[in-house]
Amino acid sequence: MEELLKVGSKIPEFETIDQNGNKVSSKSMLGKPAVIYFYPKDNTPGCTVEACEFRDNMDHFKSKKVNVFGVSVDDQHSHRKFEQKFNLNFSLLVDSDKKISGKFGVLGERSAKRVTFITDAEGKIVHVFPKVSPKGHTEEVMKKMAELKLIN
């Protein structure tokens, strides 16, 4: 198993699709700060709380020109149902082959661990939340991004 990526690392190269079949790659994430959060499973209580908090704060992230990406090992169909059920308004990246989770060092036995990465516009990791509690996490992320002067 790969080691958890650290602050200062560049995000690894990858290409996948989101819940709508749109191609997303590490290269397409460049140009804006980003929040890349890994979570264990669609439609589970903690993952739903976390996703809904990001959804409810998406206007704030968009106004600050920050992209948000959720990543789990679920397939596109599962992500699409999760998005529709909770009106999610950001990309859920498909990692059913577990390559992205592996490259970021967040792969558990059967799923991705709950870990969040903040990157700058160049794709460099500027902060890692290695252990995430879903409730209140979005606020924690926004506070850290302000502290790092990625947003004002």
Summary of the structure (lengths in Angstrom):
residues: 152
radius of gyration: 13.8
end to end distance: 36.8
largest distance: 38.3
contacts: 485
relative contact order: 0.25
helix: 32%
strand: 24%
